[in-house]
Amino acid sequence: MSEKHKLAIIVGSVREGRFGPVVASWVADQAREHDGFDIDVVDLADSEIPLSLPAVSPKLAGDSYPRPDAMAPLTSQLTNADAFIIVTPEYNHSYPASLKAAIDWHYTQWTAKPVAFVSYGGAAGGRHAVLHLENVLTELHAVTIRDGLAFPLYRATWEDGRPLDPAAPGYAKTLLDQLAWWAGALRSARNSLPYPA
Ligand SMILES: Cc1cc2nc3c(=O)[nH]c(=O)nc-3n(C[C@H](O)[C@H](O)[C@H](O)COP(=O)(O)O)c2cc1C
């Protein structure tokens, strides 16, 4: 088995002219430099994610949950991941509806896996979005990582696809170290015992 953890970096915003891919690309560079992960950038804009859900719950339906065919690549990307980094902006003091829809269409894909956050936005740097995500992902039995990165006022603090703060790569390394630790611990646990969800 590969020593590297399979990391899905999720681009949470899908709007026209979004900044999300710039942040996700920098995060992917940091993860490549860290060398503990095989990286898959999961852009929600590439997927069909309807707002209308099936009658059954994904928790009860498990693998037979009736997802649209066009969602299959997203579902398999989430299924294959050992760890996630969610890159999210802040929309009206929360995270985008695209991200909520992608989360709600899945269940077991999040269970007993670690999730870290990189956020950006206005003065609060997306912290309201992250607080809401932590709450929601706990309901799905995911494990959220303490150390995240938040980029307030990103229009003034990013240039040429990277943050101007020279400390940012160091913060990213701390996040990635914690994520790698949890990814390894939870993968071993999942492989040795069924999670009691
Ligand atoms: C609908 C909407 C609501 C927003 N609400 C907030 C907010 O509550 N707090 C904040 O800091 N920025 C807010 N913003 C600014 C976004 O953080 C900023 O536009 C950011 O670029 C959005 O990410 P994106 O470009 O990847 O879509 C909002 C933007 C939009 C489009």
The ligand as an SDF file (V2000), in Angstrom:
LIG
                    3D

 31 33  0  0  0  0  0  0  0  0999 V2000
  -23.3560   35.8720   -2.4090 C   0  0  0  0  0  0  0  0  0  0  0  0
  -22.1130   36.4060   -1.7660 C   0  0  0  0  0  0  0  0  0  0  0  0
  -22.1040   36.6540   -0.4080 C   0  0  0  0  0  0  0  0  0  0  0  0
  -20.9070   37.0850    0.2220 C   0  0  0  0  0  0  0  0  0  0  0  0
  -20.8950   37.2350    1.5800 N   0  0  0  0  0  0  0  0  0  0  0  0
  -19.7190   37.4610    2.1960 C   0  0  0  0  0  0  0  0  0  0  0  0
  -19.6420   37.4220    3.6140 C   0  0  0  0  0  0  0  0  0  0  0  0
  -20.6000   37.2150    4.3170 O   0  0  0  0  0  0  0  0  0  0  0  0
  -18.4350   37.6280    4.1850 N   0  0  0  0  0  0  0  0  0  0  0  0
  -17.2970   37.8490    3.4380 C   0  0  0  0  0  0  0  0  0  0  0  0
  -16.2220   37.9940    4.0130 O   0  0  0  0  0  0  0  0  0  0  0  0
  -17.3530   37.8970    2.0940 N   0  0  0  0  0  0  0  0  0  0  0  0
  -18.5370   37.6940    1.4570 C   0  0  0  0  0  0  0  0  0  0  0  0
  -18.6040   37.7060    0.0900 N   0  0  0  0  0  0  0  0  0  0  0  0
  -17.3950   38.0350   -0.6460 C   0  0  0  0  0  0  0  0  0  0  0  0
  -16.6820   36.7390   -1.0440 C   0  0  0  0  0  0  0  0  0  0  0  0
  -15.9700   36.2250    0.0450 O   0  0  0  0  0  0  0  0  0  0  0  0
  -15.7740   37.0000   -2.2220 C   0  0  0  0  0  0  0  0  0  0  0  0
  -16.5850   37.4870   -3.2880 O   0  0  0  0  0  0  0  0  0  0  0  0
  -15.0740   35.7540   -2.7020 C   0  0  0  0  0  0  0  0  0  0  0  0
  -14.3330   36.0630   -3.8490 O   0  0  0  0  0  0  0  0  0  0  0  0
  -16.0410   34.6580   -3.0550 C   0  0  0  0  0  0  0  0  0  0  0  0
  -15.3410   33.4890   -3.4080 O   0  0  0  0  0  0  0  0  0  0  0  0
  -15.3510   32.9830   -4.9200 P   0  0  0  0  0  0  0  0  0  0  0  0
  -14.7180   34.1080   -5.7260 O   0  0  0  0  0  0  0  0  0  0  0  0
  -14.5090   31.7380   -4.9380 O   0  0  0  0  0  0  0  0  0  0  0  0
  -16.7740   32.7590   -5.3140 O   0  0  0  0  0  0  0  0  0  0  0  0
  -19.7520   37.3000   -0.5580 C   0  0  0  0  0  0  0  0  0  0  0  0
  -19.8000   37.0570   -1.9300 C   0  0  0  0  0  0  0  0  0  0  0  0
  -20.9550   36.6070   -2.5260 C   0  0  0  0  0  0  0  0  0  0  0  0
  -20.9370   36.2830   -4.0110 C   0  0  0  0  0  0  0  0  0  0  0  0
  1  2  1  0
  2  3  1  0
  2 30  2  0
  3  4  2  0
  4  5  1  0
  4 28  1  0
  5  6  2  0
  6  7  1  0
  6 13  1  0
  7  8  2  0
  7  9  1  0
  9 10  1  0
 10 11  2  0
 10 12  1  0
 12 13  2  0
 13 14  1  0
 14 15  1  0
 14 28  1  0
 15 16  1  0
 16 17  1  0
 16 18  1  0
 18 19  1  0
 18 20  1  0
 20 21  1  0
 20 22  1  0
 22 23  1  0
 23 24  1  0
 24 25  2  0
 24 26  1  0
 24 27  1  0
 28 29  2  0
 29 30  1  0
 30 31  1  0
M  END
$$$$
